[in-house]
Amino acid sequence: MPLDHERIARRDLVLGRSSASDASARGAIAGTVTGVGGKPLANALVIAEAVPETRTTADGHFMIRGVPAGTRQIEVRAID
């Protein structure tokens, strides 16, 4: 999701339907964090509700596993 030169942005995504009757449904979120010029950001903090925080790898990638179904907000903190 390119930020088009914005320093802070919000993007809303629909990843799939959730069922109120299936509270045990889990999924994964993966992505790449980039900074100025599309350069990958290593060691950026990635936070999502109800799961442990993680950090990006040297090439900017992250994976959050065990994410409960439904709407989630993801926050990324990094200094570029």
Secondary structure, DSSP 8 states (H G I E B T S, - for coil): ---TT-SS-----------TT-TT-EEEEEEE-B-GGG-B-TT-EEEETTS--EE--TTSEEEEEEEESS---EEEE---
